[in-house]
Amino acid sequence: MRDEIKFKEYMSLLSETFDKPVSGSLNDLYWKILEPFTDEQCESAFKEIIYSSKFFPKPADFMEILKGKKEHRATEAWIEVLNAIKRIGNYESVKFSDPVIHSVLQVMGGWDKLAATMTVDEEKWKQKELERLYSIMGGRGNHPEYLPGTVEMENSRLGFPDKKPEIIKIGFSNEQKQIAEG
């Protein structure tokens, strides 16, 4: 969230709605938590909490609204991966907006292998595997920056590691793409 005035208005509204005083340190904590998200996302989260919560929200309540529940994120990750496989295929190197996907696919054998060999009959089993691994890998840091495709891996194997194709970005908004490229 960037609009500090709007943030303070919503925090004041939460304080009044739930009859809970908000200290300066609590205000600072929520500001830090909401900082990575857009004003629109945060306003939507504040409104949802005000309309549907019975108690003053914990930071986890905001994260659940803004990021979704872990099970939902795992399913969304599978949908992104499946769409990328169908749309892009195994030859291109890919970078997902959710870096957890990189670690999960690496454990599943790599992007190129999964995208090249998965059959329609295997999709539901691969989905279950991805969702299970996503919940495990989600709490870890140090995810790969991107996943190399067949072309990049083959170039490297043949002694041309500097001949890398452009990395296809998946799931990034235009603003995120500019930040990722910048």
Secondary structure, 3 states (H helix, E strand, C coil): CCCHHHHHHHHHHHHHHCCCCCCHHHHHHHHHHHCCCCHHHHHHHHHHHHHHCCCCCCHHHHHHHHHCCHHHHHHHHHHHHHHHHHHCCCCCCEEECCCHHHHHHHHCCCHHHHHHHCCHHHHHHHHHHHHHHHHHHCCCCCCCCCECCHHHHHHHHCCCCCCCCCCEEECCCHHHHHHHHC
